[in-house]
Amino acid sequence: MAPSTGRETRHAVAEQARKLVHMPQRRLEKKIQEAAESAKEKAGDVGAKIGRNAAEAAVDAVTGNVADSPKGKMA
């Protein structure tokens, strides 16, 4: 096998340089994607907690209203 030509070598070196330049950008994009996914998950958890608290409060309010009404006091 003969060694690569100067042109092939320059092309290979330039290609590797381009890969190195784009590597930090890909890492940054990956970190941004991970942060976005984490934020969505946390938002879902917060939303679920708020919904659960609202539902519990509504049930408590209805239960309290029924217990305080004249029909609720049978004893």
PDB file of N, CA, C and O in Angstrom:
ATOM      1  N   MET A   1       0.840  -1.183   0.000  1.00  0.00           N
ATOM      2  CA  MET A   1       0.000   0.000   0.000  1.00  0.00           C
ATOM      3  C   MET A   1       0.882   1.242   0.000  1.00  0.00           C
ATOM      4  O   MET A   1       1.866   1.321   0.736  1.00  0.00           O
ATOM      5  N   ALA A   2       0.529   2.176  -0.807  1.00  0.00           N
ATOM      6  CA  ALA A   2       1.270   3.424  -0.891  1.00  0.00           C
ATOM      7  C   ALA A   2       0.707   4.396   0.141  1.00  0.00           C
ATOM      8  O   ALA A   2      -0.475   4.317   0.473  1.00  0.00           O
ATOM      9  N   PRO A   3       1.516   5.298   0.647  1.00  0.00           N
ATOM     10  CA  PRO A   3       1.015   6.299   1.594  1.00  0.00           C
ATOM     11  C   PRO A   3       0.004   7.212   0.905  1.00  0.00           C
ATOM     12  O   PRO A   3      -0.015   7.329  -0.320  1.00  0.00           O
ATOM     13  N   SER A   4      -0.824   7.848   1.705  1.00  0.00           N
ATOM     14  CA  SER A   4      -1.845   8.746   1.160  1.00  0.00           C
ATOM     15  C   SER A   4      -1.194   9.927   0.473  1.00  0.00           C
ATOM     16  O   SER A   4      -0.086  10.334   0.823  1.00  0.00           O
ATOM     17  N   THR A   5      -1.892  10.471  -0.504  1.00  0.00           N
ATOM     18  CA  THR A   5      -1.395  11.657  -1.182  1.00  0.00           C
ATOM     19  C   THR A   5      -1.531  12.847  -0.244  1.00  0.00           C
ATOM     20  O   THR A   5      -2.238  12.777   0.762  1.00  0.00           O
ATOM     21  N   GLY A   6      -0.864  13.919  -0.571  1.00  0.00           N
ATOM     22  CA  GLY A   6      -0.967  15.134   0.234  1.00  0.00           C
ATOM     23  C   GLY A   6      -2.402  15.635   0.296  1.00  0.00           C
ATOM     24  O   GLY A   6      -2.871  16.100   1.335  1.00  0.00           O
ATOM     25  N   ARG A   7      -3.080  15.532  -0.822  1.00  0.00           N
ATOM     26  CA  ARG A   7      -4.471  15.987  -0.878  1.00  0.00           C
ATOM     27  C   ARG A   7      -5.345  15.161   0.060  1.00  0.00           C
ATOM     28  O   ARG A   7      -6.158  15.719   0.796  1.00  0.00           O
ATOM     29  N   GLU A   8      -5.188  13.836   0.042  1.00  0.00           N
ATOM     30  CA  GLU A   8      -5.969  12.965   0.920  1.00  0.00           C
ATOM     31  C   GLU A   8      -5.652  13.238   2.392  1.00  0.00           C
ATOM     32  O   GLU A   8      -6.545  13.251   3.239  1.00  0.00           O
ATOM     33  N   THR A   9      -4.387  13.451   2.677  1.00  0.00           N
ATOM     34  CA  THR A   9      -3.974  13.734   4.051  1.00  0.00           C
ATOM     35  C   THR A   9      -4.573  15.049   4.528  1.00  0.00           C
ATOM     36  O   THR A   9      -5.097  15.125   5.639  1.00  0.00           O
ATOM     37  N   ARG A  10      -4.498  16.086   3.696  1.00  0.00           N
ATOM     38  CA  ARG A  10      -5.082  17.381   4.063  1.00  0.00           C
ATOM     39  C   ARG A  10      -6.588  17.257   4.282  1.00  0.00           C
ATOM     40  O   ARG A  10      -7.140  17.845   5.211  1.00  0.00           O
ATOM     41  N   HIS A  11      -7.247  16.481   3.413  1.00  0.00           N
ATOM     42  CA  HIS A  11      -8.684  16.277   3.552  1.00  0.00           C
ATOM     43  C   HIS A  11      -8.992  15.566   4.877  1.00  0.00           C
ATOM     44  O   HIS A  11      -9.919  15.956   5.586  1.00  0.00           O
ATOM     45  N   ALA A  12      -8.232  14.543   5.207  1.00  0.00           N
ATOM     46  CA  ALA A  12      -8.457  13.790   6.450  1.00  0.00           C
ATOM     47  C   ALA A  12      -8.216  14.682   7.666  1.00  0.00           C
ATOM     48  O   ALA A  12      -8.984  14.635   8.627  1.00  0.00           O
ATOM     49  N   VAL A  13      -7.161  15.491   7.633  1.00  0.00           N
ATOM     50  CA  VAL A  13      -6.865  16.396   8.741  1.00  0.00           C
ATOM     51  C   VAL A  13      -7.970  17.446   8.869  1.00  0.00           C
ATOM     52  O   VAL A  13      -8.399  17.754   9.981  1.00  0.00           O
ATOM     53  N   ALA A  14      -8.429  17.991   7.761  1.00  0.00           N
ATOM     54  CA  ALA A  14      -9.489  18.998   7.787  1.00  0.00           C
ATOM     55  C   ALA A  14     -10.782  18.386   8.331  1.00  0.00           C
ATOM     56  O   ALA A  14     -11.497  19.033   9.097  1.00  0.00           O
ATOM     57  N   GLU A  15     -11.084  17.161   7.946  1.00  0.00           N
ATOM     58  CA  GLU A  15     -12.293  16.491   8.432  1.00  0.00           C
ATOM     59  C   GLU A  15     -12.224  16.283   9.946  1.00  0.00           C
ATOM     60  O   GLU A  15     -13.205  16.515  10.652  1.00  0.00           O
ATOM     61  N   GLN A  16     -11.090  15.856  10.431  1.00  0.00           N
ATOM     62  CA  GLN A  16     -10.927  15.676  11.880  1.00  0.00           C
ATOM     63  C   GLN A  16     -11.047  17.016  12.615  1.00  0.00           C
ATOM     64  O   GLN A  16     -11.625  17.079  13.701  1.00  0.00           O
ATOM     65  N   ALA A  17     -10.512  18.064  12.037  1.00  0.00           N
ATOM     66  CA  ALA A  17     -10.612  19.394  12.652  1.00  0.00           C
ATOM     67  C   ALA A  17     -12.070  19.838  12.724  1.00  0.00           C
ATOM     68  O   ALA A  17     -12.501  20.400  13.731  1.00  0.00           O
ATOM     69  N   ARG A  18     -12.829  19.588  11.656  1.00  0.00           N
ATOM     70  CA  ARG A  18     -14.259  19.937  11.663  1.00  0.00           C
ATOM     71  C   ARG A  18     -15.005  19.163  12.750  1.00  0.00           C
ATOM     72  O   ARG A  18     -15.863  19.721  13.433  1.00  0.00           O
ATOM     73  N   LYS A  19     -14.681  17.890  12.908  1.00  0.00           N
ATOM     74  CA  LYS A  19     -15.320  17.087  13.953  1.00  0.00           C
ATOM     75  C   LYS A  19     -15.009  17.661  15.333  1.00  0.00           C
ATOM     76  O   LYS A  19     -15.888  17.727  16.192  1.00  0.00           O
ATOM     77  N   LEU A  20     -13.766  18.073  15.545  1.00  0.00           N
ATOM     78  CA  LEU A  20     -13.376  18.632  16.836  1.00  0.00           C
ATOM     79  C   LEU A  20     -14.073  19.962  17.109  1.00  0.00           C
ATOM     80  O   LEU A  20     -14.424  20.259  18.251  1.00  0.00           O
ATOM     81  N   VAL A  21     -14.272  20.756  16.072  1.00  0.00           N
ATOM     82  CA  VAL A  21     -14.949  22.040  16.230  1.00  0.00           C
ATOM     83  C   VAL A  21     -16.412  21.832  16.607  1.00  0.00           C
ATOM     84  O   VAL A  21     -16.949  22.566  17.437  1.00  0.00           O
ATOM     85  N   HIS A  22     -17.055  20.842  16.006  1.00  0.00           N
ATOM     86  CA  HIS A  22     -18.479  20.607  16.237  1.00  0.00           C
ATOM     87  C   HIS A  22     -18.751  19.817  17.513  1.00  0.00           C
ATOM     88  O   HIS A  22     -19.888  19.791  17.985  1.00  0.00           O
ATOM     89  N   MET A  23     -17.737  19.175  18.077  1.00  0.00           N
ATOM     90  CA  MET A  23     -17.945  18.355  19.258  1.00  0.00           C
ATOM     91  C   MET A  23     -18.505  19.158  20.439  1.00  0.00           C
ATOM     92  O   MET A  23     -19.482  18.712  21.040  1.00  0.00           O
ATOM     93  N   PRO A  24     -17.941  20.315  20.803  1.00  0.00           N
ATOM     94  CA  PRO A  24     -18.519  21.075  21.918  1.00  0.00           C
ATOM     95  C   PRO A  24     -19.969  21.489  21.649  1.00  0.00           C
ATOM     96  O   PRO A  24     -20.788  21.516  22.567  1.00  0.00           O
ATOM     97  N   GLN A  25     -20.279  21.804  20.414  1.00  0.00           N
ATOM     98  CA  GLN A  25     -21.643  22.199  20.065  1.00  0.00           C
ATOM     99  C   GLN A  25     -22.608  21.033  20.285  1.00  0.00           C
ATOM    100  O   GLN A  25     -23.709  21.230  20.800  1.00  0.00           O
ATOM    101  N   ARG A  26     -22.206  19.834  19.903  1.00  0.00           N
ATOM    102  CA  ARG A  26     -23.055  18.653  20.108  1.00  0.00           C
ATOM    103  C   ARG A  26     -23.241  18.385  21.594  1.00  0.00           C
ATOM    104  O   ARG A  26     -24.338  18.039  22.033  1.00  0.00           O
ATOM    105  N   ARG A  27     -22.184  18.541  22.362  1.00  0.00           N
ATOM    106  CA  ARG A  27     -22.293  18.341  23.805  1.00  0.00           C
ATOM    107  C   ARG A  27     -23.238  19.359  24.420  1.00  0.00           C
ATOM    108  O   ARG A  27     -24.050  19.020  25.281  1.00  0.00           O
ATOM    109  N   LEU A  28     -23.134  20.590  23.983  1.00  0.00           N
ATOM    110  CA  LEU A  28     -24.013  21.639  24.487  1.00  0.00           C
ATOM    111  C   LEU A  28     -25.459  21.336  24.135  1.00  0.00           C
ATOM    112  O   LEU A  28     -26.344  21.470  24.980  1.00  0.00           O
ATOM    113  N   GLU A  29     -25.708  20.932  22.900  1.00  0.00           N
ATOM    114  CA  GLU A  29     -27.059  20.585  22.482  1.00  0.00           C
ATOM    115  C   GLU A  29     -27.610  19.425  23.304  1.00  0.00           C
ATOM    116  O   GLU A  29     -28.789  19.416  23.657  1.00  0.00           O
ATOM    117  N   LYS A  30     -26.752  18.439  23.612  1.00  0.00           N
ATOM    118  CA  LYS A  30     -27.173  17.302  24.425  1.00  0.00           C
ATOM    119  C   LYS A  30     -27.535  17.769  25.836  1.00  0.00           C
ATOM    120  O   LYS A  30     -28.548  17.339  26.388  1.00  0.00           O
ATOM    121  N   LYS A  31     -26.721  18.638  26.418  1.00  0.00           N
ATOM    122  CA  LYS A  31     -26.995  19.159  27.762  1.00  0.00           C
ATOM    123  C   LYS A  31     -28.301  19.957  27.776  1.00  0.00           C
ATOM    124  O   LYS A  31     -29.086  19.854  28.719  1.00  0.00           O
ATOM    125  N   ILE A  32     -28.527  20.744  26.739  1.00  0.00           N
ATOM    126  CA  ILE A  32     -29.768  21.522  26.646  1.00  0.00           C
ATOM    127  C   ILE A  32     -30.964  20.578  26.560  1.00  0.00           C
ATOM    128  O   ILE A  32     -31.979  20.807  27.216  1.00  0.00           O
ATOM    129  N   GLN A  33     -30.856  19.535  25.769  1.00  0.00           N
ATOM    130  CA  GLN A  33     -31.939  18.560  25.630  1.00  0.00           C
ATOM    131  C   GLN A  33     -32.212  17.876  26.966  1.00  0.00           C
ATOM    132  O   GLN A  33     -33.368  17.703  27.352  1.00  0.00           O
ATOM    133  N   GLU A  34     -31.152  17.486  27.672  1.00  0.00           N
ATOM    134  CA  GLU A  34     -31.321  16.838  28.974  1.00  0.00           C
ATOM    135  C   GLU A  34     -31.992  17.784  29.968  1.00  0.00           C
ATOM    136  O   GLU A  34     -32.862  17.366  30.732  1.00  0.00           O
ATOM    137  N   ALA A  35     -31.591  19.053  29.960  1.00  0.00           N
ATOM    138  CA  ALA A  35     -32.186  20.033  30.867  1.00  0.00           C
ATOM    139  C   ALA A  35     -33.663  20.244  30.541  1.00  0.00           C
ATOM    140  O   ALA A  35     -34.490  20.371  31.445  1.00  0.00           O
ATOM    141  N   ALA A  36     -33.988  20.281  29.272  1.00  0.00           N
ATOM    142  CA  ALA A  36     -35.395  20.459  28.864  1.00  0.00           C
ATOM    143  C   ALA A  36     -36.239  19.269  29.304  1.00  0.00           C
ATOM    144  O   ALA A  36     -37.358  19.447  29.784  1.00  0.00           O
ATOM    145  N   GLU A  37     -35.715  18.065  29.145  1.00  0.00           N
ATOM    146  CA  GLU A  37     -36.454  16.874  29.565  1.00  0.00           C
ATOM    147  C   GLU A  37     -36.651  16.865  31.076  1.00  0.00           C
ATOM    148  O   GLU A  37     -37.724  16.508  31.563  1.00  0.00           O
ATOM    149  N   SER A  38     -35.624  17.256  31.810  1.00  0.00           N
ATOM    150  CA  SER A  38     -35.729  17.319  33.264  1.00  0.00           C
ATOM    151  C   SER A  38     -36.762  18.354  33.694  1.00  0.00           C
ATOM    152  O   SER A  38     -37.542  18.116  34.616  1.00  0.00           O
ATOM    153  N   ALA A  39     -36.763  19.499  33.023  1.00  0.00           N
ATOM    154  CA  ALA A  39     -37.726  20.554  33.353  1.00  0.00           C
ATOM    155  C   ALA A  39     -39.151  20.088  33.074  1.00  0.00           C
ATOM    156  O   ALA A  39     -40.057  20.378  33.856  1.00  0.00           O
ATOM    157  N   LYS A  40     -39.363  19.376  31.978  1.00  0.00           N
ATOM    158  CA  LYS A  40     -40.696  18.853  31.658  1.00  0.00           C
ATOM    159  C   LYS A  40     -41.154  17.867  32.731  1.00  0.00           C
ATOM    160  O   LYS A  40     -42.310  17.890  33.155  1.00  0.00           O
ATOM    161  N   GLU A  41     -40.253  17.015  33.157  1.00  0.00           N
ATOM    162  CA  GLU A  41     -40.592  16.032  34.182  1.00  0.00           C
ATOM    163  C   GLU A  41     -40.958  16.719  35.497  1.00  0.00           C
ATOM    164  O   GLU A  41     -41.945  16.363  36.141  1.00  0.00           O
ATOM    165  N   LYS A  42     -40.160  17.698  35.881  1.00  0.00           N
ATOM    166  CA  LYS A  42     -40.442  18.425  37.125  1.00  0.00           C
ATOM    167  C   LYS A  42     -41.753  19.194  37.018  1.00  0.00           C
ATOM    168  O   LYS A  42     -42.520  19.249  37.979  1.00  0.00           O
ATOM    169  N   ALA A  43     -42.014  19.784  35.863  1.00  0.00           N
ATOM    170  CA  ALA A  43     -43.274  20.510  35.661  1.00  0.00           C
ATOM    171  C   ALA A  43     -44.452  19.554  35.772  1.00  0.00           C
ATOM    172  O   ALA A  43     -45.484  19.906  36.344  1.00  0.00           O
ATOM    173  N   GLY A  44     -44.311  18.374  35.241  1.00  0.00           N
ATOM    174  CA  GLY A  44     -45.369  17.379  35.350  1.00  0.00           C
ATOM    175  C   GLY A  44     -45.610  16.979  36.791  1.00  0.00           C
ATOM    176  O   GLY A  44     -46.755  16.822  37.215  1.00  0.00           O
ATOM    177  N   ASP A  45     -44.532  16.812  37.546  1.00  0.00           N
ATOM    178  CA  ASP A  45     -44.665  16.469  38.961  1.00  0.00           C
ATOM    179  C   ASP A  45     -45.352  17.584  39.737  1.00  0.00           C
ATOM    180  O   ASP A  45     -46.226  17.326  40.565  1.00  0.00           O
ATOM    181  N   VAL A  46     -44.955  18.822  39.467  1.00  0.00           N
ATOM    182  CA  VAL A  46     -45.562  19.968  40.149  1.00  0.00           C
ATOM    183  C   VAL A  46     -47.037  20.074  39.771  1.00  0.00           C
ATOM    184  O   VAL A  46     -47.884  20.303  40.635  1.00  0.00           O
ATOM    185  N   GLY A  47     -47.345  19.909  38.502  1.00  0.00           N
ATOM    186  CA  GLY A  47     -48.732  19.963  38.047  1.00  0.00           C
ATOM    187  C   GLY A  47     -49.582  18.882  38.689  1.00  0.00           C
ATOM    188  O   GLY A  47     -50.725  19.127  39.075  1.00  0.00           O
ATOM    189  N   ALA A  48     -49.027  17.695  38.800  1.00  0.00           N
ATOM    190  CA  ALA A  48     -49.759  16.593  39.431  1.00  0.00           C
ATOM    191  C   ALA A  48     -50.030  16.901  40.901  1.00  0.00           C
ATOM    192  O   ALA A  48     -51.117  16.636  41.413  1.00  0.00           O
ATOM    193  N   LYS A  49     -49.030  17.461  41.565  1.00  0.00           N
ATOM    194  CA  LYS A  49     -49.197  17.796  42.987  1.00  0.00           C
ATOM    195  C   LYS A  49     -50.258  18.887  43.163  1.00  0.00           C
ATOM    196  O   LYS A  49     -51.091  18.805  44.066  1.00  0.00           O
ATOM    197  N   ILE A  50     -50.227  19.898  42.309  1.00  0.00           N
ATOM    198  CA  ILE A  50     -51.216  20.984  42.390  1.00  0.00           C
ATOM    199  C   ILE A  50     -52.618  20.433  42.130  1.00  0.00           C
ATOM    200  O   ILE A  50     -53.567  20.772  42.837  1.00  0.00           O
ATOM    201  N   GLY A  51     -52.739  19.589  41.117  1.00  0.00           N
ATOM    202  CA  GLY A  51     -54.036  18.986  40.807  1.00  0.00           C
ATOM    203  C   GLY A  51     -54.543  18.124  41.948  1.00  0.00           C
ATOM    204  O   GLY A  51     -55.723  18.172  42.295  1.00  0.00           O
ATOM    205  N   ARG A  52     -53.656  17.341  42.528  1.00  0.00           N
ATOM    206  CA  ARG A  52     -54.039  16.487  43.651  1.00  0.00           C
ATOM    207  C   ARG A  52     -54.485  17.328  44.844  1.00  0.00           C
ATOM    208  O   ARG A  52     -55.495  17.022  45.477  1.00  0.00           O
ATOM    209  N   ASN A  53     -53.732  18.395  45.153  1.00  0.00           N
ATOM    210  CA  ASN A  53     -54.090  19.278  46.260  1.00  0.00           C
ATOM    211  C   ASN A  53     -55.432  19.958  46.017  1.00  0.00           C
ATOM    212  O   ASN A  53     -56.239  20.089  46.938  1.00  0.00           O
ATOM    213  N   ALA A  54     -55.674  20.390  44.784  1.00  0.00           N
ATOM    214  CA  ALA A  54     -56.941  21.041  44.448  1.00  0.00           C
ATOM    215  C   ALA A  54     -58.098  20.060  44.599  1.00  0.00           C
ATOM    216  O   ALA A  54     -59.149  20.415  45.132  1.00  0.00           O
ATOM    217  N   ALA A  55     -57.913  18.845  44.138  1.00  0.00           N
ATOM    218  CA  ALA A  55     -58.971  17.832  44.247  1.00  0.00           C
ATOM    219  C   ALA A  55     -59.248  17.506  45.714  1.00  0.00           C
ATOM    220  O   ALA A  55     -60.405  17.381  46.115  1.00  0.00           O
ATOM    221  N   GLU A  56     -58.196  17.369  46.511  1.00  0.00           N
ATOM    222  CA  GLU A  56     -58.391  17.077  47.934  1.00  0.00           C
ATOM    223  C   GLU A  56     -59.114  18.229  48.633  1.00  0.00           C
ATOM    224  O   GLU A  56     -59.989  18.005  49.469  1.00  0.00           O
ATOM    225  N   ALA A  57     -58.743  19.456  48.287  1.00  0.00           N
ATOM    226  CA  ALA A  57     -59.392  20.623  48.881  1.00  0.00           C
ATOM    227  C   ALA A  57     -60.873  20.673  48.493  1.00  0.00           C
ATOM    228  O   ALA A  57     -61.722  21.011  49.318  1.00  0.00           O
ATOM    229  N   ALA A  58     -61.177  20.338  47.250  1.00  0.00           N
ATOM    230  CA  ALA A  58     -62.570  20.333  46.798  1.00  0.00           C
ATOM    231  C   ALA A  58     -63.372  19.277  47.547  1.00  0.00           C
ATOM    232  O   ALA A  58     -64.502  19.530  47.963  1.00  0.00           O
ATOM    233  N   VAL A  59     -62.793  18.100  47.719  1.00  0.00           N
ATOM    234  CA  VAL A  59     -63.479  17.035  48.457  1.00  0.00           C
ATOM    235  C   VAL A  59     -63.690  17.463  49.907  1.00  0.00           C
ATOM    236  O   VAL A  59     -64.767  17.257  50.467  1.00  0.00           O
ATOM    237  N   ASP A  60     -62.671  18.055  50.510  1.00  0.00           N
ATOM    238  CA  ASP A  60     -62.791  18.533  51.893  1.00  0.00           C
ATOM    239  C   ASP A  60     -63.886  19.598  52.006  1.00  0.00           C
ATOM    240  O   ASP A  60     -64.659  19.598  52.964  1.00  0.00           O
ATOM    241  N   ALA A  61     -63.947  20.496  51.036  1.00  0.00           N
ATOM    242  CA  ALA A  61     -64.958  21.551  51.060  1.00  0.00           C
ATOM    243  C   ALA A  61     -66.355  20.966  50.942  1.00  0.00           C
ATOM    244  O   ALA A  61     -67.257  21.359  51.681  1.00  0.00           O
ATOM    245  N   VAL A  62     -66.539  20.034  50.024  1.00  0.00           N
ATOM    246  CA  VAL A  62     -67.849  19.406  49.845  1.00  0.00           C
ATOM    247  C   VAL A  62     -68.210  18.610  51.090  1.00  0.00           C
ATOM    248  O   VAL A  62     -69.351  18.669  51.550  1.00  0.00           O
ATOM    249  N   THR A  63     -67.272  17.877  51.636  1.00  0.00           N
ATOM    250  CA  THR A  63     -67.520  17.090  52.842  1.00  0.00           C
ATOM    251  C   THR A  63     -67.896  18.006  53.999  1.00  0.00           C
ATOM    252  O   THR A  63     -68.817  17.705  54.757  1.00  0.00           O
ATOM    253  N   GLY A  64     -67.192  19.112  54.136  1.00  0.00           N
ATOM    254  CA  GLY A  64     -67.503  20.078  55.190  1.00  0.00           C
ATOM    255  C   GLY A  64     -68.864  20.707  54.996  1.00  0.00           C
ATOM    256  O   GLY A  64     -69.596  20.894  55.968  1.00  0.00           O
ATOM    257  N   ASN A  65     -69.224  21.038  53.772  1.00  0.00           N
ATOM    258  CA  ASN A  65     -70.537  21.636  53.485  1.00  0.00           C
ATOM    259  C   ASN A  65     -71.664  20.657  53.781  1.00  0.00           C
ATOM    260  O   ASN A  65     -72.694  21.052  54.328  1.00  0.00           O
ATOM    261  N   VAL A  66     -71.490  19.413  53.436  1.00  0.00           N
ATOM    262  CA  VAL A  66     -72.521  18.409  53.681  1.00  0.00           C
ATOM    263  C   VAL A  66     -72.677  18.178  55.182  1.00  0.00           C
ATOM    264  O   VAL A  66     -73.793  18.064  55.688  1.00  0.00           O
ATOM    265  N   ALA A  67     -71.556  18.111  55.882  1.00  0.00           N
ATOM    266  CA  ALA A  67     -71.615  17.882  57.334  1.00  0.00           C
ATOM    267  C   ALA A  67     -72.245  19.054  58.064  1.00  0.00           C
ATOM    268  O   ALA A  67     -72.894  18.855  59.092  1.00  0.00           O
ATOM    269  N   ASP A  68     -72.074  20.268  57.564  1.00  0.00           N
ATOM    270  CA  ASP A  68     -72.598  21.468  58.200  1.00  0.00           C
ATOM    271  C   ASP A  68     -74.039  21.776  57.803  1.00  0.00           C
ATOM    272  O   ASP A  68     -74.683  22.613  58.435  1.00  0.00           O
ATOM    273  N   SER A  69     -74.549  21.122  56.780  1.00  0.00           N
ATOM    274  CA  SER A  69     -75.907  21.424  56.326  1.00  0.00           C
ATOM    275  C   SER A  69     -76.938  20.787  57.275  1.00  0.00           C
ATOM    276  O   SER A  69     -76.628  19.815  57.963  1.00  0.00           O
ATOM    277  N   PRO A  70     -78.155  21.334  57.310  1.00  0.00           N
ATOM    278  CA  PRO A  70     -79.190  20.767  58.170  1.00  0.00           C
ATOM    279  C   PRO A  70     -79.487  19.310  57.859  1.00  0.00           C
ATOM    280  O   PRO A  70     -79.779  18.535  58.770  1.00  0.00           O
ATOM    281  N   LYS A  71     -79.419  18.920  56.584  1.00  0.00           N
ATOM    282  CA  LYS A  71     -79.681  17.527  56.217  1.00  0.00           C
ATOM    283  C   LYS A  71     -78.550  16.627  56.675  1.00  0.00           C
ATOM    284  O   LYS A  71     -78.759  15.440  56.925  1.00  0.00           O
ATOM    285  N   GLY A  72     -77.330  17.197  56.789  1.00  0.00           N
ATOM    286  CA  GLY A  72     -76.174  16.412  57.209  1.00  0.00           C
ATOM    287  C   GLY A  72     -76.186  16.111  58.682  1.00  0.00           C
ATOM    288  O   GLY A  72     -75.491  15.201  59.133  1.00  0.00           O
ATOM    289  N   LYS A  73     -76.971  16.865  59.455  1.00  0.00           N
ATOM    290  CA  LYS A  73     -77.042  16.671  60.902  1.00  0.00           C
ATOM    291  C   LYS A  73     -78.296  15.862  61.241  1.00  0.00           C
ATOM    292  O   LYS A  73     -79.348  16.431  61.536  1.00  0.00           O
ATOM    293  N   MET A  74     -78.183  14.594  61.200  1.00  0.00           N
ATOM    294  CA  MET A  74     -79.329  13.728  61.447  1.00  0.00           C
ATOM    295  C   MET A  74     -79.451  13.380  62.925  1.00  0.00           C
ATOM    296  O   MET A  74     -80.509  12.915  63.349  1.00  0.00           O
ATOM    297  N   ALA A  75     -78.450  13.579  63.689  1.00  0.00           N
ATOM    298  CA  ALA A  75     -78.497  13.172  65.095  1.00  0.00           C
ATOM    299  C   ALA A  75     -79.096  14.238  65.958  1.00  0.00           C
ATOM    300  O   ALA A  75     -79.211  14.059  67.170  1.00  0.00           O
TER     301      ALA A  75
END
